[in-house]
Amino acid sequence: MPYVNIKITREGVTPEKKAELIRGATQLLVDVLGKNPATTMVIIDEVDTDNWGVGGESVTARRKQGK
């Protein structure tokens, strides 16, 4: 039973885009590894930009600086 965990920043990703991610990740496992889509689990975790850091700074701070 494949388990895929996608982590994205919480910035207004639509339900339609999330569904597209789920379909795409599932299909990738079918195509590459021959996995059964009925038993493939895809979880999307949305993380606040204050809780996501890159280069020693939060994404919120980086975005304010235009990075």
C-alpha positions in Angstrom: 0.0 0.0 0.0 1.9 3.1 -1.2 1.7 6.2 1.0 2.6 9.6 -0.5 2.8 12.7 1.7 2.8 16.0 -0.2 3.6 19.1 1.9 2.8 22.5 0.6 2.5 26.0 2.1 -1.0 27.1 3.0 -1.6 29.7 0.4 -5.0 29.2 -1.0 -4.5 26.0 -3.1 -8.0 25.2 -4.4 -9.7 21.9 -3.8 -9.5 21.3 -7.6 -5.7 21.7 -7.6 -5.5 19.4 -4.6 -7.6 16.8 -6.4 -5.2 17.2 -9.4 -2.2 16.5 -7.2 -3.9 13.4 -5.7 -4.7 12.1 -9.2 -1.3 12.9 -10.5 0.7 11.3 -7.6 -1.5 8.2 -7.8 -1.0 7.9 -11.6 2.7 8.3 -11.2 2.9 5.3 -8.9 0.7 3.3 -11.2 2.9 4.2 -14.2 6.3 3.9 -12.7 5.9 1.1 -10.1 2.7 -0.7 -11.3 1.0 0.1 -8.0 -2.8 -0.5 -7.5 -4.5 3.0 -7.4 -7.2 1.6 -5.2 -4.7 1.0 -2.4 -2.5 4.1 -3.0 -2.9 6.8 -0.3 -2.1 10.4 -0.9 -2.1 12.9 1.9 -1.7 16.7 1.5 -0.4 18.6 4.4 -0.7 22.4 4.3 1.8 24.2 6.4 1.6 27.9 7.4 4.4 29.9 5.9 5.4 30.9 9.5 6.1 27.3 10.1 8.2 26.6 6.9 11.8 27.7 6.9 14.4 28.1 4.1 17.9 29.4 4.5 17.4 30.2 8.2 14.2 32.3 7.6 10.5 31.6 7.6 8.8 31.6 4.2 6.7 34.5 5.5 9.8 36.6 6.2 11.4 35.6 2.8 8.2 36.6 0.9 8.1 40.0 2.7 11.7 40.5 1.5 10.8 39.5 -2.1 12.8 36.3 -2.0 
